[in-house]
Amino acid sequence: MRVKKFQAATMPEAMKKVRTELGTDAVILNSKVKKSGGFLGLFKKDITEVIAAIDPSDEHQTKHETKPVERNEEPVSPFNPNLEIMEELKNLRSLIQNRKEAYPEKLEMAYQFLLGQEISKDVAGNMIERLLEKGASLDDLAEVENLLRLELYESMKQKKFGKPAYNKKFIHLVGPTGVGKTTTLAKLAADAALNHQLKVAFITTDTYRIAAIDQLKTYAKILDIPLEVAYSMEDYKKAKERYQDFDLVLVDTAGRNFRDSSFIHELQKMIDFDEESDNFLVLGLTSKFADMSEILEQFNDIPIHQLIFTKADETARKGNAVNMVLTHDVGVAYLTDGQNVPDDIKTASAMGLAREIMEGFANERSS
């Protein structure tokens, strides 16, 4: 095991030295900012000091891949660290769960916090690496929280967030059973009718559950909105013609097993997902990221314009929303957090989601 100390003006410069000399497989054992230089105790400057280590086998492999071996080159004896350093390195490796490089203390805390929010290791690691490259402060938790919130926002801001402009006549909600599509549809109808004074109508193709039809009928009566039940593509087209003078038509679909690709084909036969429609995939925030991804991938043949996340009140962890946005390059229209209509729905934004993810980080870690 080879251990070496590096000093530089900033953390990015120090990390560059580590990677240049020890390679990308090096492990950071410790880092700190200290005063150096000056004259008679005055004019001292901050420098970053990093202690890094690498396995001789890793180092040899890296050099073998990047630099040809010269015949006259003398073999370098690996540094033999003491048992205390070996034990510290062992504990670090266990802590970082197979990561090759530990982060400085405050950023390691931030990394673990992101994992606790169910943000994926890849996404969390990319966020922390970008903070390192920008020379983020490693001493103040509040500053780390602010910088990471901004980094989350910057990574998502180009995605399509926020509710539709209602410039398309049809809105289709699709998604698995039990995520709250019908209630969400009623909330969207209330917003369009009450806040935007649009003439709104309902179509439901969810004929598999009598309760779903009855539920939508109740909402339609309360909101004074007409409702058509479509049992076939012919019924759906007739309902569209009947509502041709309406400003907005909201379409509820059956929640089925979306792991079965045949159901997606049935859905396409039942509904026109054309240029006149906005199509939203409704997902519950209590679901696993892998399940959300699998459901989205089943809709490759249907244009999904944005996601709607429900059940935000049933979990304190919203990291899977970030995972979906960044992994699948898709935006978010709304988050819902209850059953009340027209309340319990809010327009999604990149900054709002970043705030919710990082909320309480500095306070929790300093207490």
C-alpha positions, 0 to 999 in steps of 0.5 A, spaced: 500 500 500 502 506 497 500 512 501 502 520 500 500 527 502 499 532 496 498 540 497 495 545 493 491 551 493 484 548 492 481 541 492 480 540 485 488 542 484 489 537 489 485 531 486 488 533 479 495 531 483 492 525 486 490 522 479 496 524 476 501 521 480 496 515 483 491 514 478 484 514 478 483 508 483 486 512 489 483 512 495 482 519 499 484 517 507 483 525 509 483 532 507 483 538 510 484 546 509 490 549 513 494 555 513 501 556 510 507 560 508 506 568 510 512 572 513 512 573 521 505 569 522 502 574 517 499 573 510 498 566 510 494 563 505 489 557 505 492 550 502 488 544 501 492 538 504 490 531 501 492 524 504 491 519 498 493 511 498 493 506 492 494 498 492 500 497 489 496 492 484 491 497 482 497 502 481 501 497 477 495 496 473 494 503 471 501 504 469 501 498 465 495 500 461 497 508 460 505 507 460 509 502 457 514 499 461 522 501 460 527 495 460 532 499 464 526 502 469 528 500 476 522 497 480 519 501 486 518 498 492 511 499 495 510 503 501 508 499 507 503 503 511 502 502 519 497 497 521 493 503 524 492 506 517 491 499 514 485 499 519 482 506 517 483 504 510 479 498 511 473 501 515 473 507 509 472 501 504 467 498 508 463 505 509 463 507 502 461 501 499 465 499 493 467 506 491 474 507 489 474 514 492 472 517 499 470 524 499 472 529 504 468 529 511 462 534 509 461 532 502 461 524 504 456 526 509 452 529 503 453 523 499 450 519 504 444 524 505 443 523 498 443 516 498 438 516 504 433 520 500 434 514 495 438 518 490 442 513 486 449 512 487 451 514 480 447 520 480 449 522 488 456 521 486 456 525 480 453 531 484 459 530 489 464 530 484 461 536 480 462 540 487 469 537 488 471 540 481 468 547 483 472 547 489 466 547 494 467 549 501 468 543 505 468 546 512 461 549 512 455 544 512 450 550 510 454 552 505 454 544 502 447 544 503 446 550 499 451 548 493 448 541 493 441 544 492 443 549 486 447 543 483 441 539 483 437 544 480 442 546 475 442 538 473 434 538 472 433 545 470 433 544 462 428 538 463 420 540 462 417 542 469 411 545 470 403 544 468 401 544 461 399 550 458 392 547 456 394 548 448 392 541 447 385 539 447 386 532 450 390 530 456 391 522 457 393 520 464 396 513 464 399 509 469 399 502 474 393 501 478 393 504 485 397 510 483 391 515 484 390 517 476 382 518 477 383 523 483 389 526 479 384 527 473 379 530 478 384 535 480 387 537 473 379 538 471 378 543 477 384 547 476 382 548 468 375 549 470 376 554 476 382 557 475 383 558 467 375 558 466 376 552 461 370 548 458 372 541 460 369 534 459 371 527 462 372 521 458 374 514 462 376 508 458 377 504 465 371 499 464 375 494 468 373 497 475 366 499 476 369 503 482 373 507 478 367 509 473 363 511 480 368 515 483 369 519 476 362 520 476 362 523 483 367 528 481 364 530 474 357 531 478 361 536 483 365 539 478 359 540 473 363 536 468 360 531 463 363 524 462 363 519 457 364 512 458 368 509 452 368 501 452 371 501 445 375 505 440 369 507 436 366 509 443 372 513 444 372 517 437 364 518 438 366 521 445 371 526 442 366 528 436 361 529 442 366 534 445 369 537 439 366 544 442 370 543 449 376 547 451 379 541 454 378 533 455 381 529 460 381 522 459 382 516 464 385 510 462 385 503 466 390 501 470 393 494 468 399 490 469 404 494 465 409 489 465 405 485 460 407 489 453 400 486 450 396 491 454 400 497 451 398 495 445 391 494 447 391 501 450 394 504 443 388 500 439 383 504 444 386 511 444 389 516 439 395 518 442 396 524 437 399 531 436 392 533 439 394 530 446 399 531 452 400 524 455 402 524 462 405 517 466 402 517 473 407 514 478 407 513 486 413 516 489 412 510 494 414 505 488 421 503 487 426 506 482 427 500 478 419 499 477 418 506 475 423 505 470 420 499 467 413 502 467 416 508 463 420 503 458 414 499 456 411 506 453 416 506 448 411 506 443 407 512 446 409 519 447 410 520 454 410 528 455 411 528 463 411 525 469 406 526 475 408 523 482 403 522 487 403 520 494 408 525 496 405 525 503 406 518 504 414 518 503 419 523 506 424 520 500 423 524 493 430 521 490 426 517 485 423 523 482 430 526 481 433 519 479 427 518 473 428 526 471 436 525 470 436 517 468 430 518 463 431 525 461 423 526 462 420 532 466 415 533 471 408 536 471 405 535 478 406 532 485 400 530 489 400 529 496 393 527 498 386 525 496 382 532 497 380 535 490 381 540 488 387 541 493 393 537 494 396 538 488 402 542 486 406 544 480 413 541 480 419 545 479 426 543 478 428 548 484 422 546 488 424 538 488 431 540 489 429 544 496 425 538 498 431 533 497 436 537 501 431 540 506 434 539 513 441 536 511 445 541 515 440 541 521 440 534 522 448 533 521 450 539 526 445 536 531 
